[in-house]
Amino acid sequence: MPKNSNRKDVAKHILPTAANLLGICFILLSYIKIAKLAAETTIDESLGLVIVLFLFSSIFSYASMRSYRHSEIYERIADIVFLIGLGFLTIVAILVLFQCTT
């Protein structure tokens, strides 16, 4: 099995998933602004970081699919940034949960 054959499949999954999570983050940010939680917490700044992480993950995933020379490097970066974004999104979701219940 060629080394590069299954690596391209990861980028094809990261790109739509990161784009969907990016949209969900914008919806969550809108909710935070409407609920006026932004003035009381740092959730909106944290969510801004998550949005940037998913944006970079999408960009590197797309670059991986378009590039021939550096596709594995771009895909690896997209994968790592995506996982970091998921971790931060989980933390932000927990913070929102605790802020809405108090």
NORRANOR-V735355 format. One record per backbone hydrogen bond with DSSP energy under -1.0 kcal/mol. CO is the residue of the C=O (numbers start at 0). NH is the residue of the N-H. If there is no record, write none. Layout:
BEGIN
co:nh
CO:NH
CO:NH
END
This chain:
BEGIN
co:nh
3:7
6:10
7:11
9:13
10:14
12:16
13:17
14:18
15:19
16:20
17:21
18:22
19:23
20:24
21:25
22:26
23:27
24:28
25:29
26:30
27:31
28:32
29:33
30:34
31:36
36:40
41:45
42:46
43:47
44:48
45:49
46:50
47:51
48:52
49:53
50:54
51:55
52:56
53:57
54:58
55:59
56:60
57:61
58:62
59:63
60:64
61:65
62:66
69:73
70:74
71:75
72:76
73:77
74:78
75:79
76:80
77:81
78:82
79:83
80:84
81:85
82:86
83:87
84:88
85:89
86:90
87:91
88:92
89:93
90:94
91:95
92:96
93:97
94:98
95:99
96:100
END
